[in-house]
Amino acid sequence: MHVRRLELTDFRSYARVEVDLDPGPNVLVGANGFGKTNLVEALGYVATLGSHRVATDQPLVRAGAERAIIRCVIVHDGRELLVELEIVPGKANRARLGRAQASRPRDIIGALRLVLFAPEDLALVRGDPAERRRYLDDLLVARQPRYAGVRADYDRVLKQRNALLRTAYLARKVGNRAGDLSTLDVWDVHLVRHGADLIAGRLDLCEALATHVAKAYDAVSAGRGEARIAYDAKSWFPTWDGQVLDRSGIEARLAEALAEARPSEVDRGVTLAGPHRDDVTLTLGELPAKGYASHGESWSFALALRLAAFDLLRAEGIEPVLILDDVFAELDTGRRHRLAEMTGTATQVIVTCAVEEDVPRALAGVRYLVAPGEVSRAA
């Protein structure tokens, strides 16, 4: 799989830009602030329907414009597919596959599979659990696109359940009256069903990733440590120690956890048990990476997580596009060359950099010069 063409209209800093890309390495060179990351952010949005930089769509639309449009031509197994997304902040986005209108934007999930590594990924190791949950869920969707629906269904149920709890909480605290929680049992059933589906997928994914993470960290760090990844479900299974659970076992334990947490949930007005509160444990040797890993070790671990995702998808017959967004400037010479060696055989690699000399020769390929509002192919 590779991207043949990217067109943007009123996306970020671009009023309009068109870029034709090649298989193999593509290097986008330009000073900081000229719009390199905006280009790969658009590709990431096509793949995940979200940005790796911001939580809302408003910043994606160029100042003064009402909407942004991303068009992307993807080549897979010799066939071309045009994907188009219209981003309208505050309204439902619209999507097209080929020339047909998609019934909902998430129907395009799976058309473009990619793995994106960016400076923000240091948060995978040092940041909050939400960063690691998103890493798992984005990869879960890339691996099996049906999980986009599972994820959306769980988020919808969680939002409704939290709204019910919050309304009851405010009625008691402000109005001095009992809130109506008569439908809470119904929402519990939905939360357990969708939550168990999401948890089962995450557990399977963590198990599949483990070997790839260890191998990638060993390669990136030149054998200086053993990296491990494991799922942490203590929000709904306090004695969690990596137990093997089937789908029915997850549902049963999650239902028990909700029943146990209900008094506290009513007191606080929020859902306290479920996959939205889970974490991923990352360890180096015998110590947790968060709080103990050095800056260089944290970078290596973050990179290993992305490379593991890339290797896992490839091993399962999915050849994703690999994006390395301004990462070589953050790595020492040894890590730069090891990264280049590990990624040089990808069907398509898109690299952004401010200094061309930072990119190792192993990733020499087509060069593009990025200037404010425009992109040109180097001679």
C-alpha positions as CSV (number, residue, x, y, z in Angstrom):
1,M,0.0,0.0,0.0
2,H,1.2,3.5,-0.7
3,V,-0.2,7.0,-1.2
4,R,0.1,8.3,-4.7
5,R,-1.4,11.7,-4.3
6,L,-2.4,14.1,-1.5
7,E,-4.5,17.2,-2.1
8,L,-5.5,19.7,0.6
9,T,-7.9,22.6,0.5
10,D,-8.0,25.0,3.5
11,F,-6.3,22.5,5.7
12,R,-4.1,24.1,8.4
13,S,-1.7,26.5,6.6
14,Y,-2.6,25.4,3.1
15,A,-5.1,27.2,1.0
16,R,-4.5,24.6,-1.7
17,V,-1.7,22.1,-2.3
18,E,-1.1,19.0,-4.4
19,V,1.7,16.5,-3.8
20,D,2.4,13.4,-5.9
21,L,4.3,10.8,-3.8
22,D,6.3,7.8,-4.9
23,P,6.7,4.3,-3.4
24,G,9.8,4.0,-1.2
25,P,11.3,6.9,0.7
26,N,9.8,10.4,0.4
27,V,11.6,13.2,2.3
28,L,9.9,16.5,3.0
29,V,12.4,19.2,3.7
30,G,11.6,22.6,5.1
31,A,12.2,25.0,8.0
32,N,10.2,24.6,11.1
33,G,6.8,26.1,10.8
34,F,6.6,25.8,7.0
35,G,3.9,23.1,7.0
36,K,5.7,19.7,6.8
37,T,3.8,18.2,9.7
38,N,0.5,19.5,8.3
39,L,0.9,17.2,5.3
40,V,1.5,14.0,7.3
41,E,-1.2,15.1,9.8
42,A,-3.7,15.1,6.9
43,L,-2.7,11.5,6.0
44,G,-3.0,10.5,9.7
45,Y,-6.5,11.9,9.7
46,V,-7.5,9.8,6.7
47,A,-6.3,6.7,8.5
48,T,-7.7,7.4,12.0
49,L,-10.2,10.2,11.7
50,G,-8.2,12.1,14.3
51,S,-5.1,14.3,14.6
52,H,-2.0,13.2,16.5
53,R,-1.5,16.9,17.5
54,V,-4.9,18.3,18.6
55,A,-8.1,16.9,20.2
56,T,-10.6,18.8,18.1
57,D,-11.1,19.6,14.4
58,Q,-11.2,23.4,14.6
59,P,-7.4,23.9,14.4
60,L,-7.3,21.8,11.2
61,V,-9.3,24.4,9.2
62,R,-7.4,27.3,7.8
63,A,-8.1,30.6,9.5
64,G,-11.0,32.3,7.7
65,A,-12.3,29.1,6.0
66,E,-15.4,27.2,6.9
67,R,-14.2,23.7,6.1
68,A,-11.1,21.8,5.1
69,I,-10.9,19.1,2.5
70,I,-8.5,16.2,2.2
71,R,-8.2,14.1,-0.9
72,C,-6.0,11.1,-1.0
73,V,-5.3,8.6,-3.8
74,I,-4.2,5.3,-2.3
75,V,-2.7,2.4,-4.3
76,H,-3.3,-1.1,-2.9
77,D,-2.7,-4.4,-4.8
78,G,-2.4,-2.4,-8.0
79,R,-5.8,-0.7,-7.6
80,E,-6.3,3.0,-7.0
81,L,-8.9,4.4,-4.5
82,L,-9.8,8.0,-4.0
83,V,-10.7,9.0,-0.4
84,E,-12.2,12.4,0.3
85,L,-12.9,13.9,3.7
86,E,-14.7,17.2,4.4
87,I,-14.0,18.5,7.9
88,V,-16.5,21.0,9.2
89,P,-16.0,22.0,12.8
90,G,-19.1,21.8,14.9
91,K,-20.9,19.7,12.3
92,A,-20.8,16.1,11.0
93,N,-17.9,15.5,8.7
94,R,-18.5,13.9,5.3
95,A,-16.6,11.3,3.5
96,R,-16.4,9.7,0.0
97,L,-14.9,6.5,-1.2
98,G,-14.2,6.5,-4.9
99,R,-17.1,8.5,-6.2
100,A,-19.7,7.2,-3.7
101,Q,-20.8,9.1,-0.6
102,A,-20.0,7.2,2.6
103,S,-22.9,6.8,5.0
104,R,-20.6,7.9,7.8
105,P,-17.0,9.0,8.0
106,R,-15.8,5.9,9.8
107,D,-16.7,3.8,6.7
108,I,-13.4,4.9,5.2
109,I,-11.4,3.4,8.1
110,G,-9.1,0.7,6.6
111,A,-8.7,2.4,3.2
112,L,-5.3,3.8,4.4
113,R,-3.3,1.9,6.9
114,L,-0.3,3.8,8.3
115,V,2.0,4.0,11.3
116,L,3.1,7.5,12.3
117,F,6.0,8.3,14.6
118,A,6.2,11.9,15.8
119,P,7.9,13.9,18.7
120,E,4.6,13.8,20.5
121,D,5.0,10.0,20.9
122,L,7.3,10.6,23.9
123,A,4.0,10.9,25.8
124,L,3.4,7.2,25.1
125,V,6.1,6.5,27.7
126,R,6.0,9.6,29.9
127,G,2.4,10.7,29.6
128,D,-1.0,9.8,30.9
129,P,-2.8,6.5,30.4
130,A,-5.0,8.1,27.8
131,E,-2.0,8.3,25.4
132,R,-1.3,4.6,25.7
133,R,-5.0,3.7,25.3
134,R,-5.1,5.7,22.1
135,Y,-2.0,3.9,20.8
136,L,-3.7,0.5,21.4
137,D,-7.0,1.5,20.0
138,D,-5.6,3.2,16.8
139,L,-3.6,0.1,16.1
140,L,-6.5,-2.1,16.9
141,V,-8.6,-0.3,14.3
142,A,-5.7,-0.5,11.8
143,R,-5.5,-4.2,12.4
144,Q,-9.2,-4.9,12.4
145,P,-11.3,-1.9,11.1
146,R,-14.5,-3.2,12.7
147,Y,-13.1,-1.9,16.0
148,A,-13.8,1.6,14.9
149,G,-17.4,0.8,15.4
150,V,-16.8,-0.9,18.7
151,R,-14.8,2.1,19.9
152,A,-17.5,4.6,18.8
153,D,-20.3,2.5,20.4
154,Y,-18.4,2.3,23.7
155,D,-17.7,6.0,23.7
156,R,-21.4,6.8,23.0
157,V,-22.6,4.5,25.9
158,L,-20.0,5.9,28.3
159,K,-21.1,9.5,27.4
160,Q,-24.8,8.7,28.0
161,R,-24.0,6.9,31.3
162,N,-21.8,9.7,32.5
163,A,-24.6,12.2,31.6
164,L,-27.1,10.2,33.6
165,L,-24.8,10.0,36.7
166,R,-23.9,13.7,36.4
167,T,-27.5,14.8,36.2
168,A,-28.4,12.7,39.3
169,Y,-25.4,14.1,41.1
170,L,-26.4,17.7,40.4
171,A,-30.0,17.1,41.3
172,R,-28.8,15.9,44.7
173,K,-26.1,18.5,45.3
174,V,-27.9,21.5,43.9
175,G,-31.6,20.7,44.0
176,N,-31.5,18.6,47.2
177,R,-33.5,15.9,45.6
178,A,-32.9,12.3,44.4
179,G,-31.9,12.0,40.8
180,D,-33.5,9.5,38.5
181,L,-31.2,6.5,37.9
182,S,-33.9,4.1,36.8
183,T,-32.2,3.5,33.4
184,L,-28.7,3.0,34.8
185,D,-29.1,-0.8,34.7
186,V,-29.8,-0.6,31.0
187,W,-26.7,1.5,30.3
188,D,-24.7,-1.0,32.4
189,V,-25.7,-3.8,30.0
190,H,-24.6,-1.8,27.0
191,L,-21.4,-0.7,28.6
192,V,-20.5,-4.3,29.6
193,R,-21.1,-5.6,26.1
194,H,-19.2,-3.0,24.2
195,G,-16.5,-2.7,26.9
196,A,-15.8,-6.4,26.9
197,D,-15.5,-6.4,23.1
198,L,-12.9,-3.5,23.3
199,I,-11.0,-5.1,26.2
200,A,-10.8,-8.5,24.5
201,G,-9.4,-6.8,21.4
202,R,-6.8,-4.9,23.5
203,L,-5.7,-8.0,25.4
204,D,-5.2,-9.9,22.1
205,L,-3.3,-7.0,20.7
206,C,-1.0,-6.6,23.6
207,E,-0.1,-10.3,23.5
208,A,0.6,-10.1,19.7
209,L,2.7,-6.9,20.2
210,A,4.9,-8.3,23.0
211,T,7.5,-10.0,20.9
212,H,7.6,-7.2,18.4
213,V,8.2,-4.5,21.1
214,A,11.0,-6.5,22.6
215,K,12.7,-7.0,19.2
216,A,12.3,-3.4,18.1
217,Y,13.7,-2.0,21.4
218,D,16.6,-4.4,21.3
219,A,17.4,-3.2,17.7
220,V,16.9,0.5,18.4
221,S,18.9,0.5,21.6
222,A,21.6,-1.8,20.3
223,G,20.8,-4.4,23.0
224,R,20.8,-2.1,26.0
225,G,17.7,-3.3,27.8
226,E,14.7,-5.6,27.7
227,A,11.3,-3.9,26.9
228,R,8.0,-5.4,27.8
229,I,4.4,-4.3,27.3
230,A,1.4,-5.6,29.3
231,Y,-2.3,-4.6,29.7
232,D,-3.4,-3.2,33.0
233,A,-7.1,-3.6,33.8
234,K,-7.1,-2.8,37.5
235,S,-9.9,-0.3,37.1
236,W,-12.4,-3.2,36.8
237,F,-10.2,-6.0,38.1
238,P,-8.3,-4.8,41.2
239,T,-6.3,-8.0,41.5
240,W,-5.3,-8.0,37.9
241,D,-2.1,-9.9,37.2
242,G,-2.3,-10.7,33.6
243,Q,-5.0,-13.3,34.0
244,V,-6.3,-15.0,30.8
245,L,-10.0,-14.2,30.4
246,D,-12.3,-15.1,27.6
247,R,-15.1,-12.8,26.4
248,S,-17.7,-14.1,28.9
249,G,-15.2,-13.9,31.7
250,I,-14.5,-10.2,30.9
251,E,-18.2,-9.4,30.8
252,A,-18.8,-11.1,34.1
253,R,-16.0,-9.3,35.9
254,L,-16.8,-5.9,34.3
255,A,-20.5,-6.3,35.4
256,E,-19.3,-7.1,38.9
257,A,-17.0,-4.1,38.9
258,L,-19.8,-1.7,37.9
259,A,-22.1,-3.1,40.7
260,E,-19.3,-2.6,43.2
261,A,-18.5,0.9,42.0
262,R,-22.0,2.2,41.8
263,P,-22.2,3.9,45.3
264,S,-19.0,5.7,44.5
265,E,-20.2,6.6,41.0
266,V,-23.4,8.0,42.3
267,D,-21.4,10.1,44.8
268,R,-19.0,11.4,42.2
269,G,-21.3,11.5,39.1
270,V,-18.9,9.6,36.8
271,T,-18.3,6.1,35.6
272,L,-15.3,4.6,37.5
273,A,-14.9,1.1,35.9
274,G,-14.3,0.1,32.3
275,P,-11.7,0.2,29.6
276,H,-11.7,4.0,29.5
277,R,-9.7,3.8,32.8
278,D,-7.3,1.0,31.9
279,D,-3.6,1.5,31.2
280,V,-0.7,-0.2,29.4
281,T,2.3,-1.1,31.6
282,L,5.7,-0.5,29.9
283,T,8.8,-1.9,31.6
284,L,12.5,-1.8,31.0
285,G,14.1,-4.7,32.8
286,E,12.4,-4.8,36.2
287,L,11.4,-1.2,36.4
288,P,8.5,0.8,34.9
289,A,9.6,2.9,32.0
290,K,7.6,5.9,33.2
291,G,9.6,7.7,35.8
292,Y,12.7,5.5,35.5
293,A,13.7,5.5,31.9
294,S,16.2,8.2,30.8
295,H,15.4,10.6,28.0
296,G,17.2,8.4,25.4
297,E,15.6,5.2,26.7
298,S,12.1,6.8,26.6
299,W,12.7,7.9,23.0
300,S,13.9,4.3,22.2
301,F,10.8,2.8,23.8
302,A,8.4,5.2,22.0
303,L,10.1,4.4,18.7
304,A,9.9,0.6,19.5
305,L,6.2,0.9,20.1
306,R,5.7,2.4,16.6
307,L,8.1,0.0,15.0
308,A,6.4,-2.9,16.7
309,A,3.0,-1.7,15.3
310,F,4.5,-1.5,11.9
311,D,6.1,-5.0,12.1
312,L,2.9,-6.5,13.5
313,L,0.8,-5.2,10.6
314,R,3.3,-6.4,8.1
315,A,3.5,-9.8,9.7
316,E,-0.3,-10.1,9.3
317,G,-0.2,-9.2,5.7
318,I,-1.0,-5.5,6.0
319,E,1.7,-3.3,4.5
320,P,1.2,0.1,6.1
321,V,2.6,3.5,5.0
322,L,5.3,4.5,7.5
323,I,5.6,8.2,8.5
324,L,8.6,9.5,10.5
325,D,7.7,13.1,11.4
326,D,10.7,15.2,12.4
327,V,12.2,12.4,14.5
328,F,15.7,12.2,13.2
329,A,16.6,15.5,14.9
330,E,15.7,13.9,18.2
331,L,17.9,10.9,17.8
332,D,21.7,10.4,18.1
333,T,23.7,9.1,15.1
334,G,23.5,5.5,16.1
335,R,19.8,5.5,16.6
336,R,19.3,7.4,13.3
337,H,21.1,4.7,11.3
338,R,19.5,1.8,13.1
339,L,16.1,3.4,12.4
340,A,16.9,3.9,8.8
341,E,18.1,0.3,8.4
342,M,14.9,-1.0,10.0
343,T,12.5,1.0,7.9
344,G,14.3,1.3,4.5
345,T,12.5,-1.8,3.1
346,A,9.0,-0.4,3.7
347,T,6.8,0.0,0.7
348,Q,6.5,3.7,1.4
349,V,8.2,5.8,4.0
350,I,7.4,9.5,4.4
351,V,10.0,11.5,6.3
352,T,9.9,15.1,7.4
353,C,13.0,17.1,8.5
354,A,14.3,20.6,8.8
355,V,17.9,19.6,8.0
356,E,18.3,17.2,5.1
357,E,21.6,15.9,6.5
358,D,19.8,14.5,9.5
359,V,18.2,11.8,7.3
360,P,20.6,8.8,6.8
361,R,21.5,7.8,3.3
362,A,19.6,4.5,3.7
363,L,16.4,6.6,3.3
364,A,17.6,8.5,0.3
365,G,14.7,8.9,-2.1
366,V,12.5,11.5,-3.6
367,R,13.0,15.0,-2.0
368,Y,10.3,17.7,-1.7
369,L,11.0,21.3,-0.7
370,V,8.3,22.7,1.6
371,A,7.8,26.4,1.8
372,P,4.9,28.4,3.3
373,G,1.8,27.3,1.5
374,E,3.5,25.2,-1.2
375,V,5.4,22.0,-1.9
376,S,7.7,21.4,-4.8
377,R,9.5,18.3,-5.9
378,A,13.3,18.7,-5.9
379,A,15.2,18.2,-9.1
